[in-house]
Amino acid sequence: MYRISGKVQSNTATATPCSLVLKIQRRWERGNDPECWKREALVYRSHLFEELPAAFGVPQCYGIQERQDETWYWFEEVTGATAGQFELDHYCQAASHLGQFQGCYLSGRPLPTAPGLSS
């Protein structure tokens, strides 16, 4: 993972600070699933994340570049608390949101069928 930051300037004289994250996923294999390392790209391209409940979010992916033995993901930089900084209340809130998310599938919402997902 690499954080890239700088300033972007268009036709105006004002430069705007910006940053993004480059994640390089190198090829790896697991058992009988030699394409498992490409699963994240499949899910991002499926638009599955556009259907997540409001309590969930994923970094916006600006682009995916596939190379022979690696995939490059260009993401927005996300800031905030990390797991090492969580208090008990953070975990309780995360568990509640996860329960709401899973509950929507018990109440009739169809399970997602995006490529790369398995049951």
C-alpha positions as CSV (number, residue, x, y, z in Angstrom):
1,M,0.0,0.0,0.0
2,Y,1.2,3.4,-0.9
3,R,-0.2,6.8,0.0
4,I,0.2,9.4,-2.8
5,S,-0.5,13.0,-2.0
6,G,0.0,16.3,-3.7
7,K,-1.9,19.2,-5.2
8,V,-4.2,19.2,-8.2
9,Q,-4.5,22.3,-10.3
10,S,-7.0,22.8,-13.2
11,N,-7.3,25.9,-15.3
12,T,-7.8,28.0,-12.2
13,A,-4.9,29.4,-10.2
14,T,-5.9,27.6,-7.0
15,A,-4.2,24.2,-6.3
16,T,-6.3,21.7,-4.3
17,P,-4.7,19.2,-2.0
18,C,-5.5,15.6,-2.7
19,S,-4.4,12.1,-1.8
20,L,-5.1,8.6,-2.8
21,V,-4.0,5.1,-1.9
22,L,-2.4,2.6,-4.3
23,K,-2.8,-1.0,-3.3
24,I,-0.8,-3.6,-5.2
25,Q,-2.2,-7.1,-4.8
26,R,0.3,-9.7,-5.9
27,R,-0.7,-13.1,-7.2
28,W,-1.2,-15.7,-4.5
29,E,-3.1,-19.1,-4.5
30,R,-5.2,-20.9,-2.1
31,G,-6.0,-24.6,-2.6
32,N,-8.2,-25.2,-5.6
33,D,-8.9,-21.5,-6.1
34,P,-6.0,-20.2,-8.2
35,E,-7.9,-17.0,-9.1
36,C,-8.7,-16.0,-5.5
37,W,-6.3,-13.1,-5.6
38,K,-8.5,-11.4,-8.2
39,R,-11.7,-11.5,-6.1
40,E,-11.5,-7.9,-4.9
41,A,-11.4,-6.6,-8.5
42,L,-14.4,-8.8,-9.4
43,V,-16.4,-7.5,-6.5
44,Y,-15.5,-3.8,-7.1
45,R,-16.4,-4.2,-10.8
46,S,-19.8,-5.8,-9.9
47,H,-21.1,-2.6,-8.3
48,L,-22.1,-4.7,-5.2
49,F,-20.9,-1.9,-2.9
50,E,-23.4,0.5,-4.3
51,E,-26.1,-1.5,-2.6
52,L,-24.7,-1.5,0.9
53,P,-26.8,-0.1,3.7
54,A,-25.9,3.5,4.8
55,A,-24.0,2.3,7.9
56,F,-21.5,0.5,5.7
57,G,-19.0,2.0,3.4
58,V,-16.0,1.1,1.4
59,P,-13.3,3.2,-0.2
60,Q,-14.2,4.5,-3.6
61,C,-12.1,2.8,-6.2
62,Y,-10.9,5.2,-8.9
63,G,-9.4,2.5,-11.1
64,I,-8.2,-1.1,-11.4
65,Q,-5.2,-2.0,-13.5
66,E,-4.6,-5.7,-14.0
67,R,-1.1,-6.8,-14.8
68,Q,0.3,-10.4,-15.4
69,D,1.0,-11.2,-11.7
70,E,-0.6,-8.3,-9.8
71,T,-3.5,-6.0,-9.7
72,W,-3.2,-2.3,-8.9
73,Y,-6.1,-0.6,-7.1
74,W,-6.4,3.2,-6.9
75,F,-8.5,4.1,-3.9
76,E,-9.7,7.2,-2.1
77,E,-7.8,7.8,1.1
78,V,-10.0,7.1,4.1
79,T,-9.2,8.5,7.5
80,G,-10.5,7.9,11.0
81,A,-10.1,5.6,13.9
82,T,-8.3,2.3,13.3
83,A,-9.0,-1.0,15.2
84,G,-6.1,-0.2,17.6
85,Q,-7.9,3.0,18.6
86,F,-11.3,1.5,19.1
87,E,-13.1,1.7,22.4
88,L,-15.8,-0.9,23.5
89,D,-18.5,1.5,22.1
90,H,-17.0,1.3,18.6
91,Y,-17.1,-2.5,18.6
92,C,-20.7,-2.4,19.9
93,Q,-21.7,0.0,17.2
94,A,-20.0,-2.1,14.5
95,A,-21.7,-5.3,15.8
96,S,-25.1,-3.6,15.7
97,H,-24.5,-2.4,12.1
98,L,-23.3,-5.9,11.0
99,G,-26.5,-7.4,12.6
100,Q,-28.7,-4.9,10.7
101,F,-26.9,-5.7,7.5
102,Q,-27.3,-9.5,7.9
103,G,-30.9,-9.1,9.1
104,C,-31.9,-7.5,5.8
105,Y,-31.2,-10.8,4.0
106,L,-33.3,-12.7,6.6
107,S,-36.2,-10.4,5.9
108,G,-36.5,-11.2,2.2
109,R,-33.7,-9.2,0.5
110,P,-32.0,-11.6,-2.1
111,L,-28.4,-12.6,-1.5
112,P,-26.0,-10.8,-3.8
113,T,-24.7,-12.8,-6.7
114,A,-21.7,-10.8,-7.7
115,P,-18.8,-12.6,-9.4
116,G,-16.2,-13.6,-6.9
117,L,-18.7,-14.4,-4.1
118,S,-19.1,-17.9,-2.9
119,S,-21.8,-19.5,-0.7
